[in-house]
Amino acid sequence: CLRSVGTKQTPDVDRSGSAEGVAEAVAQRSAHEILVPADNNLEIVAIVLGATSVKVRFGGVSDTPLVQYLLPSLLRTATAGFEYWVVVGYDVGDLFFDDNSTIS
């Protein structure tokens, strides 16, 4: 499932790293910035990774390590009773990942 969490924006992050600061930043999120599980009866397993196309040329999404290695591994090892989320972070301006024509 590909879905957008929000629009590009400068993150409002507490740079102190304190638990209180992070909790405050999370509490200030608007409803469209909060991901909600599809099934409230399932625990969520989130796989978070950073991606880049620096020094690499992908022909398409199917050429990325995400699709070639991570997702097949997840499919082989996923256990029933959990909701799995894959969150991919990338730099604004990345020539591959920040281009709607290559991701859609």
N, C-alpha and C positions, 0 to 999 in steps of 0.2 A: 504494500500500500504506500503510495507516494502522497504525502500531504504536506502542505506548507504550514508552519507554525505561526508565521507572521511575516511582516514585511521587513525589508532591510532597515536596520536602525542601529544607532550607536547604543551598545548595551548599557543599561543602568545597573552597574555592578558596584557592590561595596568592595573597595580595594583593600580594606583592612583584613579581610578573610575571617573576621570573627563570626561565630555562629549567630550572634544577634544581628549583625549587619546583613548577613546572607538571608536570614529569616525575614528581615524587614524588606529587603529588595524583592523577595519572592511574594510577600504579602501585597506589594504594590503593583503586581502584574495585573493587567486587565484580563477579562474572561477569555478573549481570543488568544492569549499567550499561554494559557494553561492547558496542558494535555490531559485528557480524561480517558481512563480505560474504557474500552468498548464493552467489557463485561466486569462489573464490580465484584464478581465472585472470584476472579482470577488475580493472582499476584503478577506483578509486572517484572520482567527481566529486561533491563535496558542495556543494549550494547552500544557504546558511544565510541566513535573513532574520528580521527582527523584524516582528511584526504587532500591531496594536492596533485596537480598535473605539471608541476615544475619539473623540467628536464624529462618529461614523458609525453608521448603522443598517443592518445587513445583514439581508436577509430569510432568507438561508441561506448555506451554504458557497459555493454557485455564484455568489453576488453579490460575493465577495471578490476583490480584485485578484490574489491568488494563483491562483485558478481562472480568472479572466477573462483575465489577461495572462501571468503567469509560466509556468504549466503549458503553455498552448498554444505559447508561444515555445520552451520546452524541447522539446516534441514535434517542432517544426519543425526544430530545430537539433541534436538529439541525434545522436550518432555511434555506430555499432555498436562493440562492443569495450570498452565502459565500463559500470559499474554506477552509476546516478544516484541520489543520495539528496537529498531535499528536507527540510530541518530548519527547522521554524517555531518561533521563540521568542515567547513572549507573557508579559505580567505576570500573576502570580497575582491572581485577582479580576477579570480582564478580563471584562466582561459578556457578550461573545460567545465569544471563544476559550477561556475557562476554564469553559465550560459544556458538559458532555458531551452534552446534548440537542441542541445546535446543531452540534456537530462530527461526531457519529456518523451 
